[in-house]
Amino acid sequence: MRTLIWLILGLALYWSLRELFGGRSSDTGDRAEAGEEMVKDPRCGVYLPVSAALKRRIRGNTVYFCSKECEEAYKSGV
């Protein structure tokens, strides 16, 4: 019984410290801000936050890319 109590206390301490010291990522490159619009790369189909996308005007249309490589591949195929 004692072991179970210590295990529960240890897990509670672990979760608390994990939340306090980096359990959540603050890297905006991996996550969109709450409510931020997501856009789709027309070449590879990846969805990404508009703030992280490469925005280009091609033939009068705004197109968003996840990388320079996808942009170049798209342009060569257009």
VENDAMO-V965033 format. One record per pair of residues at least 6 apart in sequence whose C-alpha atoms are under 7 Angstrom apart, sorted by the first residue. I is the first residue (numbers start at 1). J is the second residue. Records with the same first field share a line. If there is no record, write none. Layout:
BEGIN
I = J ; J
END
This chain:
BEGIN
29 = 52
32 = 49
36 = 49
37 = 49 ; 50
38 = 47 ; 48 ; 49 ; 50
39 = 47 ; 48 ; 49 ; 50 ; 64
40 = 46 ; 47 ; 48 ; 64
41 = 47 ; 64 ; 65 ; 66
43 = 70 ; 74
44 = 70
53 = 64 ; 65 ; 66
54 = 64 ; 65 ; 66 ; 67
55 = 62 ; 63 ; 64 ; 65
56 = 62 ; 63 ; 64
57 = 63
65 = 71
END
